[in-house]
Amino acid sequence: MELYYKSTRNAEEKVSASQAILKGLADDGGLFVPEQIPHLDVDMERLAGMSYQETAYEVMKLFFTDFEEDELKNCINKAYDEKFDTKEIAPVRQADGAYYLELFHGATIAFKDMALSILPHLLTTSAKKNNVHNEIVILTATSGDTGKAALAGFADVPGTRIIVFYPRDGVSPIQEKQMVTQKGANTFVVGIRGNFDDAQTGVKRMFGDKELAKEMEEAGFQFSSANSINIGRLVPQVVYYVYAYAKLVAAGELTVGEEMNVVVPTGNFGNILAAYYAKNMGIPIGKLICASNDNKVLYDFFATGEYNRNREFILTTSPSMDILISSNLERLIYKIAGEDAERTAILMNALQTEGKYEITPEMKAALKEFEGGFATEEEVADEIKKLYENTGYVIDTHTAVASRVYREYGKKTGDTRKTIIASTASPYKFTRSVMDAIDSGYGAMSDFELVDELCRISGVKVPQAIEEIRTAPVLHDTVVERDGMKEVVKKNLGIG
Ligand SMILES: *Cc1c(COP(=O)(O)O)cnc(C)c1O
């Protein structure tokens, strides 16, 4: 049976999976959602014995129903290969009572690799299936990790070009170095003077710009999105929650059917939404715990039912979560609004014009399985230090937000269900913040001295992704104002 995707803002728009992947965003500005979330059709005993790639196929075939078996397997095998430094792809590491699901073993050592290593293949396959001959231009706004992971995924993929915008003063030095040293003739990296929301807003505006679309079409280009709103990113993220549950069953840590909780350090709401989809597919997930840093819009939303982005934007040590507009939340809003596109559109319009909206009590009641939490900068640093001192395990700042929220939640509720913490980046990606948390005496060391020190204290080998930027030359140095984004895109494409 074919599964179609519809827009969260318009009941009339309905497309196939491959079309949804190609388009990224619906014409009306809404996000594509599956008409229903499919139920897993393999039993847990079989899943428990499957590799990551096999699990990925079992999950994705249910969502991407217009892909042939060999097309999908081909995408999966090209994505989850030796680019990952472990055969398990997403290993689970137990420390201090929790299960850290390590999603950072890919090419750019952050969890974005889990989806962005497969998206280029899903996209080029989708283009072929739909007889698209235009060059596909990936336009992306990044809070740090998406950019590099997308660049790495798309570099030198024929028929594609990628343009990445990042906030000049809002990413870590290592994140910036990773991006501006990106190779590949089809890659283009631009810093903007503004924050992540400015970058994301600018990108969204270009996606909705009909005139620009026309000029591009005439020149043989079309946009697509690698941002986490693309269904081709969301679905691959569902896989690792299914996989993690199955692996815990295989290891005897969970019995089949026993509920586990999931804590996710959240920014754009993509990763935790994937966990929600996994739950809806039949994985016994209890609470979905949404962990925020000081930019705690989501925490406030779950507490009060009001989403309000009118507040100060705070730069934290977990920059990939420094976000005030969590785009993927729209998919959840749509769901709790009873799949009412008109109502969703009204709320999203209010967010755009007034910067806020409020959901009804009935909608709020439908959020019971979610729990919000947040951790301050001090708590994040304390969490990294304590976990290291107690167990020797070093986590990054984003993971530490979730880890701290997990502990606070446990204390507050007494909920003792086994818990997966989504571990979204390697500590090597945020070395300075991590090392400062462990010992305030590291201030004088350079970034790469700190990398070697982290290796010494953790016993974890320095990842390839870090080794290769030690000496790599800067290849991208364009910086623009936030209202200069469109100009720079047109220039790169040689139009207008
Ligand atoms: C992107 C990112 C997040 C936030 O994930 P969302 O899907 O946007 O909620 C958390 N941690 C790290 C390290 C990230 O790169």
PDBQT file of the ligand as one rigid body, heavy atoms in Angstrom, charges set to zero:
ROOT
HETATM    1  C1  LIG A 501      21.171  19.443  15.893  1.00  0.00    +0.000 C 
HETATM    2  C2  LIG A 501      21.653  19.036  17.220  1.00  0.00    +0.000 A 
HETATM    3  C3  LIG A 501      20.781  18.933  18.301  1.00  0.00    +0.000 A 
HETATM    4  C4  LIG A 501      19.307  19.280  18.190  1.00  0.00    +0.000 C 
HETATM    5  O1  LIG A 501      18.613  18.354  17.423  1.00  0.00    +0.000 OA
HETATM    6  P1  LIG A 501      17.163  18.720  16.842  1.00  0.00    +0.000 P 
HETATM    7  O2  LIG A 501      16.791  17.576  15.983  1.00  0.00    +0.000 OA
HETATM    8  O3  LIG A 501      17.356  19.992  16.064  1.00  0.00    +0.000 OA
HETATM    9  O4  LIG A 501      16.268  18.918  18.006  1.00  0.00    +0.000 OA
HETATM   10  C5  LIG A 501      21.289  18.493  19.511  1.00  0.00    +0.000 A 
HETATM   11  N1  LIG A 501      22.596  18.213  19.656  1.00  0.00    +0.000 NA
HETATM   12  C6  LIG A 501      23.462  18.294  18.640  1.00  0.00    +0.000 A 
HETATM   13  C7  LIG A 501      24.891  17.987  18.870  1.00  0.00    +0.000 C 
HETATM   14  C8  LIG A 501      23.023  18.696  17.393  1.00  0.00    +0.000 A 
HETATM   15  O5  LIG A 501      23.900  18.789  16.378  1.00  0.00    +0.000 OA
ENDROOT
TORSDOF 0
